[in-house]
Amino acid sequence: VLAVARELADEFATRAADIDREGRFPHENIARLKDTGYLALPIPEELGGAGADLATVCAAQSILAGGCASTALATNMHLFGLGAAAESLVDGQEEARMVLQLAATGVVIGGSFTDAATGLNVRASSTPAEPVDGGFVVRGRKAFCSLAPALDVFYGTAGVTDGRGLLLFAIGRDAPGLSFVDTWDTMSMRGTGSWDVVFDDVFVPDFMAQIGTPWEQWDRRSERMLSWFACSVAAVYLGIAESAARFATSNL
């Protein structure tokens, strides 16, 4: 796994500066990550992945970030969710199996839990979800959806208008009314594709949604998600810092 990460990092480093300078999403890098099986790192081996644990994924992501920071950070938004899902499956939550099987076929999964109005408050959402027959209608706009140009399935949150709490949902990229808007131009991370997501009366069926505020209390589910997210993101930035340090010392 780490050997593959090193090989990819060396390759991605040859075009990282151009990607940031041009402000474009590195589609060619994502294609390479798919071809090498890197996007399936946390998926159990019996489902077609590498079965990598959190420590291994963090080590690989740190290496990858040394080659292309944008690619590593964008990819992380797919990997951490799969890692949490893999642990959920081990804990007996069979509903996680479908997500892992889907990702094992090459489907890219990403999303956003944040809104422009509420910032980084993942326990609330200013994007309304109106209950209707068979599901919900979501309207509004979410922000910072890294990996947006390449994802096939979007997952995120919305506030249920009848006061029941936060809606956690997933929807296909081609869902009517769903669109992605390029609003991203952040120095040294221009290639992450952290676009806005616009919902124009998007219908979310009941079977693709559940109501419940995440991280409301510290339990095994919260531990899984936060551990995979916090540790993997930190690993990406550690890799960036180590790469910067090597660059600085090599030019003394």
N, C-alpha and C positions, 0 to 999 in steps of 0.2 A: 504493500500500500504506500509506504513512504517513498519507495523507489519511483513509483509512478508519479507521486506528487513532485518529486525533484525533477523528473524528466519534463513534466508539464510546466513547472515553474521556469525552467531554463528556456523552454520554447516561448512561453507567454512573455517573458522579459524582453524578447526581441521586438515586441510591438506594443508594450505597455505605454511607453511615452507617447506614441502616435495616437493610441486610443484616447488618452486623456487630452492631448492637444486638440484632437478633432471633436472631442465630446461625443463620441459614438459608443454604442453598446457593442461589446466583443462577441458577436454571434459565432465567429469562428472558434473562439475559445470554448464556448458552451458546447459546440459540436464535438470538439476534441474530448471534453469531459464526459460526454455521453458515450463516445466511441470506446473510451478506455475503461468505462464502468465506474468512473470516479463519482458520478452523481448517485450511485447506488451503494456507496460505502457503508452506511449504517443499516442497510436492509439485511435481514438474516440470510445466511447462505442458502437455506432451503427454499427461500422465495426468490433467489436469483441475485442476491447482493454479496457484499464482501464480509458482512457480519462484524464490521468494525465497531468497537466500543467508543465511548466519549473521549477517552484519553487519546486513542489512535486517530480519531477524526480531528481532534484539536491539533495534534502534531502535524497531520497532513495539511490542514488549513493554514497553519503557521508557515509551512514551507511554501505553499502555493501563493500566499500573500507576498512573499519575498520576490516573486516573479511578476505578479500583476495584482495590485491591491484591489482594483475594482472587480476583477473576476472573482477573487476569493470572497469578498464581502457579499457580492450578489449571490454567489453559489451557496453561501452560508444560510441564506433565507430558505433554501430548499432542504439542505442537509439537517439543520437542527430539528426541524419538524419531523423528519423521518426517523431521526435518532430517538426522539421522544415517543414516536409511534411504535418503534421496535421494542422499547422498554415496556410500553403499555401492553403489547402483545404477550410479552413474557409474564406480565402480571395478570394475564387472563382476560384482557379486554379484546375480545375477538373482532370488534368493529374496526380495530386498527389494521387488521389483515388486508382489507380491501385497499386502503391507502398505500400500503407497502407493495402490494401486488401491482397496483396501477403504476407506481413509480418505477418498479422493476422493468416495466415495458418501455421506459424512456420518457414517460410523462413528467414534465417539469411542474412542480408545485410551488407556489409562492403566494404572498398576500400582505395584508396590512392590518394592524390593530390600532392605528393612529389616525386622527382627523386633524385637519387644519385648525379647527376651532378649539379642540380639546388638547392639542399638542401630543405629548407622549403619555398621556393618562390612558393606560390600557384597560382600566376598569370602567370606562364610560365611553360613549360614542355619540357624536352629534349627527351622525348619519341615521335617519329614521327608518325603521322597518315596520310597515303597517300590516297587521294580521288580515289575511283574506282567506277565502275558501281554498283549502289545500296547501297553504303556505304563507308567504309574506311578500310584500312589494317593498323593495328597498330603493330609496331616493337619496341623492346627496353626493358627497365627494370625500374620499379618503386620501391620505398623503403618504409619501415615503414607501411606496411599494417597490422595493428593490427587486431586480430581476424581471420587472414588468414586461420588457420587450420579448422575453423568451418563455414566460410561463404559459402552461396549458390549462391549469386549474388555479383559480383564485380562492383563497380562504381569508376570512376577516370577520369583523364585528359590526353590529349596528344596534341602535337602541330601539327596543320594542315600544311602540307608541302607546300601548295600553298599560305601561308601567311595570310589566312583568320582569324587566331586567335587560340583560345584554344578549343579543342573538349572535351565536357563533354559527357561521355558515360557510359552505363551499359552493362554487359555481364554475361552470366551464367558461373558458375565455370567449367563446362564441355566443354566449347567452345574449338574447336580444336586450338592448339598452345598456349593455356594459361596454365601456370604452376606457382607454388608457391615454393620458395626455402627458406629453413630454414637457415637464416644467423644471427639469433638473439641470443644474450647472454649478456643481460644487467642486472647488479646487481639489485636484488630485484624486477625486472620486467621480469624475464625470462619466465613467464607463459603467457605473453600477445600475443604471437604468431605474433609478428610484423615482418613478413617475407617479403622478396623481391617478386615482381611479375614480371614474364618474359613473354613477348609477342613475339611469333615466328610466324609472319605473321597471326595475329588474325584478322578475318573479323568481323567488327562491322556494322550491317545494319543501314541504315539511320534512321529508326524509333526508334532505341535505342540510338540515339546521337543527340546532338545539338551543334552549334558553338556559343561561347560567352565567354568572359573573366569574371569570377566571381569576385565580389568585386571591379570592375573597378570604380564604383561610389556607394555612399551610398544611397541605396534605401530600400524599404521594404523587398525585397528578400535577400539582403545582411544582413540586420538587423536580419532577422529570423535565417539564417544559422550561423552567427557569435555569436549571442546571445546563441543559443542552444549549440554550440560547446564550446565557451569560458567558459560559466557558468558551464556546466556539467563537463568539464575537471577540472576546478578549484575545484568543489565540491568533485571530486575523491581525489585530492591531499590534500584537507582540511581534509577529512576523514582519510587519511593515517597519517597526522600530528597529529590529535586528538588521534588516536589509539596509535601512538608512545609516545605521552605525557602521556597517561594513563599507558602504560607499564613502562615508566621511573619512574613515581611517585609512582607506586605500588611496586617498588623494592627499594625505599629509606629506 
